[in-house]
């Protein structure tokens, strides 16, 4: 019985499973290129909302930074309209947005640190985590699962 890691959440499952029983991510790919680029801006920006409380697995830099860019854009627009209409209720929407996106933001940050083979606890150190979140993925599998950036690449680490 061969086991593999889910492409979405990093949980272990049987290699013949078409969907992950934990997150529902499809597992079969017709031909996986060496560098998988699955989706555009909104796919990566909204992926943390689909995995809002998944702290296991790995997330690419693209997913993390597109998510933050999307949130900054939405917050900017809410702030613009709050100033334009002199409305405090629109400003409260911005506060609500921060509260709603806190858990997905922490989860994608932890998965991003997992991608560089670091513990999610590094997220508590403000300046250090910013440097770590900018680093490239570790090729191949690590203790947190397979690489989402290089899905077919073998692990070349020492045994």
Phi, psi and omega in degrees: 000106182273136180246144177229174178258143178296140178289336183266310187246348177087002179287151181280136179210169181290145185295339182269359181290124179285330179230149176285129179288344182274311185241349178082010181288137177293143185250339183269134177232130183301305177216109182275119176288167179299323179241106184271121177241088187263084173122168180257200185302308185289331175297313179289322183292327183263352179303320178298335176287328177285334179241050192295336181233025179266109181260357179259161181093195186227153177227137179289163175302320180304313181298314182295309186286327175293324177298312179295320178297318177299314180295321178295321178296316179294318178296321178298315180296319178296318178295321178299312181290328176295319177288323181294317183261004181050047185245126176279340179291327176290324175297326177290331175297323178296318177296318178297321178300317179297317180294319182290326185265003181296308182296314176298327179293318178293318181297315180291329176294318178294315179295327177295319176292325176298329182295331177260021175062042177235154179291152178291344179295340177297342180296341181282345180262110192302304185284320181297317183293328178298319177293316181293327180289342180271349183286155181288163178295153172274121181294149180079185180279151170227191184294349181258358177129186180285158181286126176285340180276321181238075188294328183262002185281137179286158178274121182257014181285158181290146182291000000 
